[in-house]
Amino acid sequence: SGAGLKDWPAVASRGTRPTVNRTDNRLDVHLLDYAGDLYGAHLTVEMVHYLRPEVRFEGLAALKAAIDDDISQTRRFFANQRVNAFQQQDTP
C-alpha cells in the first residue's frame, strides 16, 4: 500500500542476489501492470504467498526465465484470489 496502491499485486524477491554476486540484503518489488512513477514514494509491502527460495542461477538468461515464471505464477495466484473472494461474497 501507499501511493494509492492498496492491494496492488506484485512479485518480490528478498535476499542477496547471488546470481550477480551481491551480498547485501535487499527487497526488490515488481508491481504487476503498473506504469506510473514511484520514485521517492514510500510503500508498504505485505507478503501473502511464497513461491521459491533464493537460487544462484548459471547466468542472467536463466535468472530472467525464472523471474518470468515467478511472474506467471504470481498472476495465477492473484487471479485465483479474486475468484475466491468473489465466490465468498456470493455465498449466503
N, C-alpha and C positions, 0 to 999 in steps of 0.2 A: 504494500500500500504506500501511499504518498504520491504526490504529484498527480492526484486524480486517478490513480491506477488501482483502486480497490479490487482485489481478487483477480488481477490480471495474470493469465497463465504464462509460465516461464519455465525454462530449464536452467539448472545451475550446476556449477562444479565448484567443490570446496576442496582445496588441497594445495599441493606444491608444484603442480605441473611438471612431472618428471620427464615427459617426452621432450620438453625443451630445456632440460637441465636446470630447472629452478628449484630453490629450496625454501623460498618464503611462502608462508601460508596466505592464501587469498580466496576470495569468493568471487567468481565470475558468473553473472546472471545474464541470460539472453531472454528478453521479453518476446514472446511469440507474436508475430504480426503487428509489431509496434514500429512506427516510423518517425516518432517525434524526437525532440532533442531534450535529453535529461541531464545534460552536462551541469554539474553543480547541485543537482537535486538530491535530496535525502530520501531514501526508500527503505521500507521495512519489508524484509523477505521472510515468508513463512514456508518452511519445508513441509510438504504434505505427502510426498511419495519418494521412495528410494529406488533408484534404477540399478546402480552398479558401483563397485569400489573404484578408486583411482587406479589407473593402469599406466605403465610406461609402454608406449607403442613403438614399433620399429621405425616409424617416421611420421612426417606430417600428413601424408596421404592416408595412412591407417588411422591416425587421430581424427582427421576430418570425416572419414567414413563412420567412425564410432560416434562422433558428435551428431552426424546426420541421423544415425539410428536412434540415438538418445532423443533427438527432437521428434522423430516419428512416434516413438513410444510415449513421449510426453503428450503429444497431440491426442493419441488414442486414450490415454489416461483421463485427460480433462474432458474429452468428448463423452466418455463413459460416465464421468461425474455429473455432467449436465443432464444426461439421460436419467441417471438415478435420482437426482434432485427433482426432476420433472415428475417421475413416477411417484415419488414420496408425496409431492404436493397433490397429486391426483388421487391418492389413496384416502378413503374416508376414515 
